[in-house]
Amino acid sequence: MPELPEVEVTRLSFADRIAGADIVSARLGKPLRWSLGVPVQHLMGRRVLGVRRRGKYLLVDLDEGLLLLHLGMSGSLSFAKQLPPAGVHDHFEMVTSRGVLRLNDPRRFGAVVFAQDEHDPVAVKLLGHLGMEPLSEDFEASRFHEGLKLRKAAIKQVLLAGDVVVGVGNIYASEALFLAGIRPTLSAARLSRPRADRLRAAVRDVLQRAVDTGGSTLKDFSNAHGEGGYFQLQANVYGRAGEPCRVCTTPVRMIRQGQRATFYCTVCQPR
């Protein structure tokens, strides 16, 4: 699943190129997770002002309205002056004066939703529950620790939930907990302020490095240029079960938490 770094990498790969473009036409394919909410012709004639990100949503600001794009489990965006004819898994296409934006989503868990603005009930339903942005000034140490203190669940699960801090997906949660020296099964409420501060710093470090290396391509993720990411090649623990820890050489352990694989080192993350 594309996580925050992959979504941010996607945004960076086309945001400057589409800004200022006029929408010439738009097309929908098979139904996605949520409906567009307006007739697709409603987009024609509007201008793209810019592209922002909130969590794992891309927010395409229009001169009238807002498009919320989610890549789901397997989606990817392409943007180019010209693209090949749409294929069976291409379920949204927007032709603009600066190029064609296309969503390819084999599993159709992604979405393209129109809202009048971020106060529209549709947008509030999708964005209103999201936690702090980890790569922004909004990610305050005191608020992070206070949020953790209210949660008795395992810290790995709290990071994935997205209501305390948003966008820390499965790969990056394992990596951040390793850097912070925190065992993923520890109750979030038991983290002291100093340990929460270390975890906050680790989350920011891991996510920024992932953005800088183009995200993680485990199966088929690519940005709007069609380029894959390389963060997975420098992972300390994720996907390395049974391999020696890069720090202490103890075999990396894998367990299941909430049906997701968790990787950690029993020595470097003692508690």
Secondary structure, 3 states (H helix, E strand, C coil): CCCHHHHHHHHHHHHHHHCCCEEEEEEECCCCCCCCCCCHHHHCCCEEEEEEEECCEEEEEECCCEEEEECCCCCEEEEECCCCCCCCCEEEEEEECCEEEEEECCCCCCEEEEECCCCCHHHHHHHCCCCECCCCCCCCHHHHHHHHHCCCCEHHHHHHHCCCECCCCHHHHHHHHHHHCCCCCCEHHHCCHHHHHHHHHHHHHHHHHHHHCCCCCCCCCCCCCCCCCCHHHHCCCCCCCCCECCCCCCECEEEEECCEEEEECCCCCCC
